[in-house]
Amino acid sequence: MSFATFTSTYKDRKPVVLTGMRARNAAFRELCAKDALLSRWGDANITLSTANTHSYEKTAEPLRTYVRTRLAPQRPNSRGDATLYWFGDHDHETWAPHFDAYVRPPFVPNAADVARSFGVGGPHSGVPLHVHGPGFSESVVGRKRWWLSPPKPKPRFDPNATALEWALGLGEDRRTAAATHATMLECTVREGEAVYFPDQWWHATLNLDETVFMSSFVNYALDGSVGADELDDTPLGATGAGGAR
């Protein structure tokens, strides 16, 4: 898929899953293995956020503590506003050696302003429906289930339910949850794949395994030129995020 195709078909229109990228971040994937992360970064403090739509609450603890105590499979009766999850809010100066090893996704212009968000989650953890600017999210290790919906109309949902509770329709309004799911795009982003989400698209995520992921939020207003290496160094496939995979 060319940058022109990406721009005309997906960039401002609809999500897409990029496949065929596994080799692109093979070296970074090795750095993200649990033993490797703990050996290099186990004593580093990380900022955890509550796993609800607005992520109001923050707390800090060593990565080693997080991995040992918070990666057990999520329980259906947990609440998002009482569940802590590592995604974003990084000390980028401290983590620069790790983040610099990551090869950014294709279709990101040279001059674009990119904010990276790294995270680790246990099975059935995730974030319920929320919105932000456009970007890519790559499953570096493990698989992640995605639900995506256009900016309007706003879906009906409980912002303090966990992604698992919402996905299983265990909230008070099960009929509303089922109707919301029926109108959404769904996909599973496997290890070495990335999903692109356009600006202000609603999306929810559910980790199917112990998962390591990197999200890249892109300011396309600073487009600039596109380097050929960003488009041609890895054979890519593209799958519309419209059905189960």
N, C-alpha and C positions, 0 to 999 in steps of 0.2 A: 504494500500500500504506500503510495506516495504522499508527501506532505500536502500536495494540492488536493488529493482525494480526501485525506483526513480533514482538511479545512472545509471543503465544500459539503461533505457528507455528515461529519460528526461534530466538529469543534463547537458550534453553537446550536446544534440540533438534537443530538441523542448520544447516549453512551455507546461505548464499544470496548470489547475485550481484545487486547493485543496478545497474540500467542507466538510461539516459536522464538521466545526470548531467553530460554533457560540458560544458555551459555553466556549471555550478556553479563550476568552478575554471578557467575560461578565462584569467583574468588571472594566476593562479598558474602555469598551464602556460607562459605566455609568459616568466615569470621563471625557469622551469626549462629553457628551451632552452639547449643547450650553450654558445653564445656568451654568452648573458646570465649564466649561472652563472659562467663563467670571468671575465667582465668584473667582476662584483661580488665574487665569492668565491674567485677563483683562487688567491690567496695565503693563504687561511685554512687552518690546519691542521685535518685531519679525522682521526678515529680509525678505523682499519681493523680488522676482526676476521677470524679464519680462517673459511672457508666450510664448517665442519663442524657437526655437531649441537650441540656444547657451546661452540664459539667461545671457546676458552680464551685464545688468543694475541691480543694487541692491539699495534698499532703506529701511529704518527702520521706523516703526510706532508701537504704542501700539496695541495689539491684539484686544482690544475693538473697536478701530477705524476701523481696517480692517474688523471686523465682521459687523459693522454697515454700512459701506460705500462701501464695495467691494464684497458682496455676492449676489447681485442681479443677475438674469439670464444674462449670456453673450449675447451680441447682435451680430448678424452675421457680421455686418460691422466693428467690432472692429479689431484692429491689434495686433498680438502677441507681437511685440516689443514696444507696447504702453499700454500693459495690465499687471498689477501687481498681483502676485499670491504667496501664501505662501506654499512653499515646500522646506525643507532643510535649510541649513545655520543657524543651531541652536547654541545657547549658551548651550552646553550640561551640563555644571555645574549647570546653573540656572534651566534647565528643567529636571534634573536627577530624582527628585521625581515623575514626571509624566511618563517619559520614563521607569523608573524601574518597573512600574506597568504593562507594556506590556509583554505578554508571547510570546516569539519569535516563529517563525513558526517551524513546524517539519522539519526534514531532514537537520538541521543546526548542524554540528559537534561541540562537546564541545570546541575544540581548534580553531575553525574557527574565523577569525577576521571579525566582523560584524559592519557595519556602518548603523545607523538608520536615516531615514528621515521622519519626521512627517509633515502632511499638512492638510489644510482645504481649500475647494473650493466651490464656488456657482454653481448652475446648469449651464451646458454648458461651464464651464471653463475647463481647462486642459492644456496639453502640446503637441505640435505637434511632429512629428517624431524626435527621437534622439536615441543615443546609450550610453551604459556604461557597467560596469561589471555585473555579474550574481546576481540574488537576487529574493526576494519575495516582493509583494506589497499586503497588506491586506486592504480591504474596512471595516473599523471599523464601520462607520456610512454611510448609503447611498450606491448607486450603481455607478459603474464606467465602462464605455465602453473602451475596449482595441482593438488595431490593432497591430499585430506583424508580422515581416518579417525577414528572415534570413539575416546574415551580408552582403552577396553578392547575387545578384547585389544590389547596393545602389538604393533605391527608388528615383524617381524624385518628388520634392515637393518644395514649397516656405517656407523657414525656418522662415519667419516672419509672416506667416499666423497663425491665432489662430487655435486650434484644431477643433473648431466648423466650421470655414470657410473651413478648409480642409475636414472635414467629410461630409459637405454638398456639396462639389465640387463647391464652389463659387469663387474660384480663377480665374485668367486669363486663365489658361490652364485646363479647365474642363475635356477634354478628357483624359489628362494625369492622373488627379486625379482619374477618374473613372477606368482607367486601373490599377493604383496602388492598389486601394481598392480591385479589383477583385483577385489579387494574394496574398492577405494577410490573415492571420488567424485573426478571430474576436471572441470576447467573451464579455459577461457582467459579471463582478465580483460583486456579490451581498454582502450585509452586512454579515460579518462573514466568507467570503471566501477570498482566496488569490490566486494570479497568480504567477507562477514561470517563469522568463524569463532567458534564457541562456546568456552567455557572448556575448556581441556585437550584440545582436539581435535588430533590429530597432523596436521601438514601439511608439505609440501615445495613449494618454488617453483623455477621455471626461467624465466629471462628469455629471451624469444624474440627480442627486439630490444635495442638500447641502451635501457635502461629507467630512468625516474625514478619513484619511488613514495613514498607517504606512508602509514604505518601509524598507526592510532589505537587504543591499548589502553585499554579502558574499564572502570572500576570501577563496575559497576551497583549495588553495595551502597549507593551514595550517590544513588539515583535522583532524588529531588526531582521538580519539575514539568518538563513538556516544553513548550517554546515552539512556538507554531503555525508560526513561520517555519521551524522545523527540519523540518516535515513537508510544508508546502504550497507552498514557494516554487519548487520544481522538480518537474515531472512525473517520476515515478519508475516504473520497471518492476522486476520481480523475477524472477530465473530460478534455480530450484533448482540447486545445484552437483552435478548428478548425471550429466552426460554431456558429451561433447565439444562445444565451441562454437567 
